[in-house]
Amino acid sequence: MANKITFFGHSAFRIVTGSGLRIWIDPWLDNPKAPKDTGELEADIVLVTHAHGDHLGNTVSLASSSATEVVAIHELQQYLLAKGLPNVTGMNIGGTYHTKGITITMVMAVHSSSIQEGQEIIYGGEAAGFIVRLEDGLKLYHAGDTALFGDMAMIGSMYYPKVAMLPIGDHYVMGPREAAYACKLIDPKMVIPMHFGTFPVLTGTVGEFERQMKAHHIDARLEHMEPGATIEI
C-alpha cells in the first residue's frame, strides 16, 4: 500500500504509512481552516515541532492513551508528562530516534517556542523540524515554524527528503520568497506549502510561492493541498 498524507490546515498533517502506522504532525485540528470532518482521530505517533498553541494543538486529547507516543523536544516532553500524558519521548536537535519501524531526526528551526497559561509564559524548549523516514525508506521534512537559514542546505544534502512541508505565510515564518529559496537549498522532489491563510496576518499565498519557485528555477512538484485533501506518495 502507498503512504498517504492528509492536510488538516495550518501545519497539521496525518501520514498513514503503507503498513498502516498513523503519524500526526502538529495536530491543531480545530484551526480556522480545518475541515469539518477530520475523520478518525487515532494516532500511533504524534510529532510536535514546538510549544505554540497552533502547533501543540490537540495533542493532549489525541495522545491520552499510552498506545500513542508523542515525540517532542525535552522541555515540551516534561510539560506534557506533567499534564498527564502517559507516553512522551523527549529528544533534542541533532538527535535521531527509532520507534515503531520509523526513524525520526530532529533538526533545527529558527523560531520561538513557549506556552501561555493565563498571564504566565512557559518556556517550551527550542523550536524544531523533523525528518521522518518511513518503513519503505521515504523521507519527509516538516520544517515546523521557521525562518530561512543556510543550514537547510545541509538538511538537503545529508537527509535527501523527497517531500518538504514548508511554511509560506510570512510575518511569523518564511514568506513565499524565502520558502522558494529554501526549496533551492533542500532540493526536494515535492513541496507542500503550509502555515498560510489561517489568520489575516499570514499573507503569503500559494500563487506567489509558485511564482517565486519559477523565479528561482525550482523544479520540485508543488502540491497545493486544500484542508481535508489526501495524496498518495
N, C-alpha and C positions, 0 to 999 in steps of 0.2 A: 504493500500500500504506500501511496505517496504521503509525504509530510504536508500538513495543512496549516496555513497561517490565517487567523481571523483577526480583523482590526475592530476595536471597540471604541474608537475615537480617542483624541488626545494622544497619549503614548501607550495605551493599553492594548496588548496583544495576547492571543492564546495560540500556542503552537501545539498541534497534535501530531506526534511523530508516527511513522509508519507502523510502529509496534503498539500504538495507542496511548503512549505517555502524554499526559496533559501538562503543558508548561505555560504558566501565565507570567507576563512581564508587566510591571507597573499597573496593577489591576484597579484603576479608578473607573468603576463600572456604572456609576451614576453621574458621570460627567455630562455637560450640556449637549454633547454630540453623540452620546452613546445610543445605540439602537434600543427601541422599546423592549424588544425581546432579546435578552442576552443568552437565551438557551441554557444548557446545562452548566451549572456553576459548581463544577467539581474540579479539583486540581491535585496533581501529584507533586508538582514543584511550583513555587511562586518566587520569582526573582524581583527584587525591589532595588532600583538604581540609587535612590536617595530618599530622604525622610519627608520631603514636602508632601502635603496632603493630596496634591493632584497626581502623585505617583505611588505613595503608600496606599492611598485609596481605600479599597475594600479588603485589604489583606487580612485584617483581623477576623472578619466573618468568613472569608474564603478558606482560611487555614486553621479553623477551630479544631479540626480533627488531627490526631497525631499521625494519620496517614499522609497528611500534606506537609511537605518540608518547605520552609521558607529559607531563602538564601539572601543575605544582606551583609553590608559592612558591619564590623564588630559592634560599634556603638548602637546602631539600629537593632542589631540582634539582641543586645542587652535590654533595650527599651521594650521590644516585643515579648521577650521572655517575662519581663516584669508585668506586662499586660495580660499574661496568662496563656500565651500561645505555647503549645506543647513541643513543637519540633522546629526549632530555628537554628540554622547553621550560620555562624559568623565567618567572614573571611576578610581579606584586605586586598588593596590594589596591587597587582602583580602576581597574585596567587592563583592557583588552579585547583579545582575541586572536582572529584569524580563521584557521581551519585546516580543510581538507577539507570546505569548504562549510558549516561551522557557526561560530557566534560564541560565545566563552567570556568572560564577565566575572567577575573575581574580586572578591568582596565580603567585608566584614569578618565575623568571628565572634568571640565573646568566650569564649576558652578558652586553654589552654596547648598547647604543641607541642614534643615532644622525642623523641629516640630513645635507648633504653638498650642499650648493648653491654657486657655484663659489669657492672662497677661504674661505668662511665662513662656520664654523661648528656650527650648531644649536642644542642645547640640546633637545633631544626628550623624556625626562622622562625615567623612569626605563623600562628595558625590562621585558616582562611578558609572561605567558602562559595562556591558557583558559581551564576551564572545562565547557562544554556545555551540558546541559540537555535538550533533545528534548521533544516534546509533549508526546511521548509514554514512557518516562522515561529513554530512552537510554542515557548514559553518555559517552562523548568523551573528551579526553585530548589532546590538541595540545600544545606541550611544547615550541613552538617558538624556538629561538636560545638559547641554554643553555649549561652550563657545568653540570656535575653530582653534585648533592647536596643531603645531607642526608635527608632533609625535603620532598623529593619525597616520602618517606615512609608515611609521614603524608597525602600527597595528595592521596595516595592509600588507606589508612585506613579510611579517612574521606569521600572521594567522590566516591570511588569504580568505577573508569572509566572502562567501558568494552573495549573500544578502545583507544589505546595510539598512537599518532603520534610523533615519536621521531627522532631528528637529529642524524645522524651517521657519518657525513663526516669528522670529526676531524679538526684540525688546528684552526678553528673559533668556533667550537662547540664540543660536545662529539664525541669521536670516537666509533668504534664498541664495544670495551671492556667496556667503561663507559656506553654506551647505554644499553648493556646487563645487567649490574648491576642495571641500572635504572629500567629495567623491573622487576628485583627481588624485588625492593623496592615498585614499583607501583602495581604489580601483575595484569595486565590487562588480558583479555581473548584473545585479538588480538592486535598485534603491527604492525604499518605501518612505515617503515623507510622513512626518508625524509632528505633533505639538504645534498645530497651526489652526487658526479659526475658532478655537474654543472660546476665547474671550476677544473683545474688540481690540485689545492692545496687541494681540498676536496677528499682525497684519501681513505676514509673509504668505504668499499664495503658491499653489502648485504650478500655476501658469508662469509666474515669474521664476520659480525654481527651474522649470523646464527651459525657459529662455536662457537662464544663466548656465545651465548644463550645456546647451548648444554653444554658447559663447566660449566656454572652456573646453569644448570639443570632447565632452564626456559621452562615451558610447554605451554606458550602462543602461539597462532597461529601466525606465521609470514606471513604477507600478503605483498608480493613484488609487488607493483603496478607500472606498466610502465606508463609514462605520457600519458594521454588520457584515461586510464582504469577506469572503474566504477565497484564498488562492491555494493552488497545489504547487509544491516545489519538488 
